[in-house]
């Protein structure tokens, strides 16, 4: 059975955070840090993983990722995720 992960990346150069979900965190992390040649995340490399939460379904993961991108979710991140 496939598991899904919601993750938060922190840019080592800036204060930027990136929130996403995937079923393969290692490959997705490689994509953000090295493989991708276009997109928002390439401007703020290198990234490090600062938060991971596992879910049994893609729907649950997508809902939590969406929550993290709201104002309340950003407040939750500020209180619960340390990106130093």
N, C-alpha and C positions, 0 to 999 in steps of 0.2 A: 504494500500500500504506500502510495506517495504521500510525503509530508510537504507542507508549505511553510515558508519562513517569511516573516516580516522583519526587515532589517533597517537599521539606520547607519549611514556612513557619515563620518566627519572628515572634512578636508584638512590635511596636515598644514596647508598653506594659509587657509582663511578660516573664518567662523562658519562657513557653509555646512549645512547638513543635507543629506539626501535620504529620502524614505522610499522603500520599495518592497516588493514581494517577489518570491521566486520559489521554484521547487529544487533548485540547485545553487546553493549559496556560493560555493567555491567557484564555479564557472561564472556566475554573475559578478562576483568580486573581481575576477580576472578581467572580465569585460570592462568594468568600470575603470580599472587601473591600467590596463595595457592594450587590450584587443580593439576596443572601439576607436574608430577614426573620426567620428562625428558625434555631436550631441552635447548636452549641457554639462555632463560630468567630466568630460575631458579637460575643461578649462580649470578645474580645481584639483587636479591630481597632485600628489597621491592621496588616496582615501584610506581610512581605516574603519573597521567595523566597531561600533560602539554600543550596539544593541541588537539582540536577536530574540525573537519569540516564535515558537513553532505552533502550527495549526494542523488539524486533521483534514480540513477541506480548503480548497482554493477560495470559496466564497467567504469563509471566516477570515482568511488572510487578507483578502481584498477589503473587507469591511473594516478591519483594524487599521490597515494602511490608510484608508480614506479618513478614518477618525484622526489619525496622527497628523493629517494635513489640514485639519480644522483649527480654529482658534483655541478651542478647549484642548485639542490634541497637542498643539504646540506648547501650551501651558504644562500639560502632563510631561512632555519631553523635558522641559526646563527643570521640572522638579525631580524627575526620575532617571534621567540619562545623563551621565557625566561624559563629556566629550573631550576632556583635557588629554 
